[in-house]
Amino acid sequence: MKHDPQSFAKSRPAGEAVRAYGGAARAYGGDIADRVRRFMPMVRRLAWHLQSSGRDGIEVEDLMQAGLVALTECAQRHQGPTEDGFAAYAKMRVRGAMVDLIRRHVPLSRGAVERRRLMREKTQELTGKLGREPYDVELSGALGITLGELEALRNSSEPLRFEAIDDAYSDSNMAFADDAPDSLALLADEELRQSVAGAIAELPERLQLVIQLYFVEELNLAEIAEVLSVSIPRVHQLKAQAIEKLRHALQNVADIL
């Protein structure tokens, strides 16, 4: 939808944006109202720029309204001492509010809009020639693409759907399931690790070495016996001693099998 900026500039002062500004001025007064007034031209420029970028279905007045709300919030919240700092902050927030409005009401990207337009034109052209709706193979041939590419083109041109997370979420929906441990489980695991490490550190050095070789290095009893230059029964005895000491040290923390 095309607008005449000159006619808008003449008619708008009596319109909705100025009334909204007047309300903001009365509500907040002082420096906030002054900032809103001085940066209104920036809001107007951004609204015209975004509306003229090919986004049909949304009016400049709607963009102005969203931008004015964002500008007023910026004027309330920004505590920076310089106008340059406020200008950069306000421009980012105002443009973001306008883009959010566009995305909510026009959920198709410009590329998707162009693809839909091309498919619609080809479909109408073939319908006129054939006297019926074209088959997929005929439409894909007219577009110069394969059937798979035609299906992908249709899928990519479908509008996005935005739903509130509260409406979409369900505890029974496996799409929201997460196998990762929660914060409480991670904390408990870390506390257990520290307790086990502390208990092992209290063992005599020889028993620490047996635990290291058996549980960490995963050596068997014969290999440990060779490392320690002792018999296999002696290694078995040392391992049993180490486990018994750990079981006693961790009796209120964890079960040692």
C-alpha positions in Angstrom: 0.0 0.0 0.0 1.5 3.3 -1.1 1.2 6.6 0.9 1.9 10.2 0.1 4.4 11.4 2.8 3.3 15.0 2.2 -0.4 14.4 2.7 0.5 12.3 5.8 2.6 15.1 7.2 -0.3 17.6 6.8 -3.0 15.4 8.2 -1.2 13.5 10.9 -0.8 16.3 13.5 -4.5 16.0 14.1 -4.4 12.2 14.1 -3.8 9.3 16.4 0.0 9.6 16.9 -0.2 13.3 18.0 -3.1 12.5 20.4 -1.0 9.6 21.8 1.9 12.0 22.2 -0.3 14.5 24.0 -1.3 11.8 26.4 2.3 10.9 27.0 3.2 14.5 27.6 0.4 14.9 30.1 1.2 11.6 31.8 5.0 12.0 32.1 5.7 15.7 31.7 9.0 17.5 31.8 12.1 15.9 30.2 10.3 12.7 29.1 7.7 14.6 27.1 10.3 16.8 25.6 12.4 13.9 24.5 9.3 12.2 23.0 8.5 15.4 21.1 12.1 15.9 19.8 12.5 12.3 18.6 9.1 11.9 16.9 10.6 12.7 13.4 12.9 9.7 13.9 9.8 7.5 14.6 8.1 8.9 11.5 11.1 8.2 9.3 11.5 4.7 10.5 7.8 3.9 10.0 7.9 5.2 6.4 11.1 3.3 5.7 9.8 0.0 7.0 6.4 0.3 5.4 7.9 1.2 2.0 10.1 -1.9 2.0 7.4 -4.0 0.5 5.5 -5.1 3.6 1.8 -5.1 2.5 -0.9 -5.5 5.0 0.2 -3.1 7.7 -0.3 0.7 7.8 2.2 3.5 8.6 -0.1 4.6 11.4 0.2 1.2 13.1 4.0 1.4 12.9 4.0 4.9 14.2 1.9 3.8 17.2 4.2 0.9 18.0 7.2 3.2 17.6 5.7 5.9 19.9 5.1 3.4 22.7 8.7 2.2 22.4 10.0 5.8 22.3 8.1 6.7 25.4 9.4 3.7 27.3 12.9 4.6 26.2 12.5 8.2 27.5 11.3 6.9 30.8 14.0 4.3 31.3 17.1 5.8 29.7 19.4 7.6 32.2 22.3 8.3 29.9 23.7 11.9 30.1 24.2 12.4 26.3 21.7 12.8 23.5 23.8 10.7 21.2 23.5 7.8 23.6 19.8 8.2 23.9 19.3 8.6 20.1 21.1 5.3 19.4 19.2 3.5 22.2 15.9 4.9 21.1 16.4 4.1 17.4 17.2 0.5 18.2 14.2 0.0 20.4 11.8 1.8 18.1 12.9 -0.1 15.1 12.7 -3.3 17.0 9.1 -2.6 18.1 8.1 -1.9 14.5 9.8 -5.0 13.2 8.0 -7.1 15.9 4.7 -5.6 14.9 5.4 -6.5 11.2 6.4 -10.1 12.1 3.2 -10.6 14.1 0.9 -9.4 11.4 3.0 -10.2 8.3 4.7 -13.5 9.2 6.1 -14.2 5.7 9.6 -13.0 4.7 10.0 -11.0 1.5 11.6 -14.0 -0.1 8.6 -16.2 0.8 6.2 -13.6 -0.5 8.1 -13.5 -3.8 8.0 -17.3 -4.1 4.3 -17.4 -3.4 3.7 -14.7 -6.0 5.7 -16.6 -8.6 3.9 -19.9 -8.0 0.5 -18.1 -8.1 1.3 -16.4 -11.4 2.5 -19.6 -13.0 -0.5 -21.5 -11.6 -2.9 -18.9 -13.0 -1.1 -18.9 -16.4 -1.3 -22.7 -16.7 -4.9 -22.8 -15.6 -5.8 -20.4 -18.3 -4.0 -22.5 -20.9 -5.2 -25.9 -19.8 -8.6 -25.0 -18.6 -8.0 -26.7 -15.2 -5.6 -26.6 -12.3 -2.1 -27.7 -13.4 -0.7 -31.0 -12.1 2.5 -30.7 -10.0 4.6 -32.1 -12.8 3.3 -29.4 -15.2 3.8 -26.6 -12.6 7.3 -27.8 -11.8 8.1 -27.9 -15.5 6.9 -24.4 -16.0 9.0 -23.2 -13.1 12.0 -25.1 -14.3 12.4 -27.1 -11.1 12.0 -30.7 -10.0 9.0 -32.1 -8.1 11.1 -32.3 -5.0 12.1 -28.6 -5.4 8.5 -27.7 -5.9 7.4 -29.3 -2.7 10.3 -27.6 -0.8 9.3 -24.3 -2.4 5.7 -24.7 -1.2 6.9 -25.6 2.3 9.2 -22.7 2.5 6.4 -20.3 1.4 4.0 -21.4 4.2 3.4 -18.6 6.7 4.9 -19.0 10.2 2.6 -19.6 13.1 3.2 -17.9 16.4 1.7 -19.4 19.5 2.0 -18.5 23.1 4.3 -20.9 25.0 1.7 -21.3 27.7 -0.8 -22.5 25.1 1.6 -24.9 23.3 3.5 -26.4 26.3 2.4 -29.7 27.8 4.2 -31.8 30.4 3.0 -34.9 28.5 4.4 -33.7 25.1 7.7 -35.4 24.3 8.7 -32.5 22.1 9.4 -30.6 25.4 11.2 -33.5 27.0 14.9 -33.0 28.0 17.2 -35.8 29.1 19.7 -33.3 30.6 19.8 -33.4 34.4 18.3 -30.4 36.2 20.2 -28.0 38.4 19.4 -29.9 41.6 20.7 -33.2 40.2 23.9 -31.4 39.0 24.5 -29.9 42.4 23.9 -33.2 44.1 26.3 -35.0 41.7 29.0 -32.4 42.3 28.7 -32.7 46.1 28.9 -36.5 45.8 32.1 -36.2 43.6 33.7 -33.9 46.2 32.8 -36.2 49.0 34.2 -39.3 47.2 37.4 -37.4 46.2 37.9 -36.2 49.8 37.4 -39.8 51.1 39.9 -41.2 48.6 42.4 -38.5 49.6 42.2 -39.6 53.2 43.3 -43.2 52.3 46.9 -44.3 52.7 49.0 -43.7 49.6 49.2 -47.4 48.7 45.4 -47.8 48.9 45.0 -44.7 46.8 47.2 -46.2 44.2 45.1 -49.4 44.1 41.9 -47.5 43.7 43.5 -45.4 40.9 44.8 -48.5 39.0 41.6 -50.5 39.5 38.8 -48.0 39.0 40.4 -45.3 36.9 43.1 -47.1 34.8 40.9 -50.2 34.8 43.7 -52.7 35.3 42.9 -56.2 36.4 44.3 -57.7 39.6 47.2 -59.4 37.9 48.3 -56.2 36.2 48.1 -54.3 39.5 50.1 -57.0 41.2 52.8 -56.6 38.6 52.9 -52.8 39.1 53.1 -53.1 42.9 55.4 -56.1 42.8 53.1 -58.1 45.1 51.0 -61.2 44.7 47.4 -61.2 43.3 45.9 -62.2 46.7 47.7 -59.3 48.3 46.2 -56.9 45.7 42.8 -58.4 46.4 43.3 -57.7 50.1 44.4 -54.1 49.5 41.4 -53.4 47.3 39.1 -54.8 49.9 40.7 -52.6 52.6 40.4 -49.5 50.4 36.7 -50.2 49.7 35.9 -50.9 53.3 37.5 -47.6 54.4 35.6 -45.7 51.7 32.4 -47.4 52.7 32.9 -46.3 56.3 33.9 -42.7 55.3 30.9 -42.3 53.0 28.3 -44.2 55.0 26.0 -41.2 55.3 26.7 -39.9 51.8 26.7 -42.8 49.2 26.5 -46.5 49.0 29.9 -48.2 48.2 29.3 -51.6 46.6 
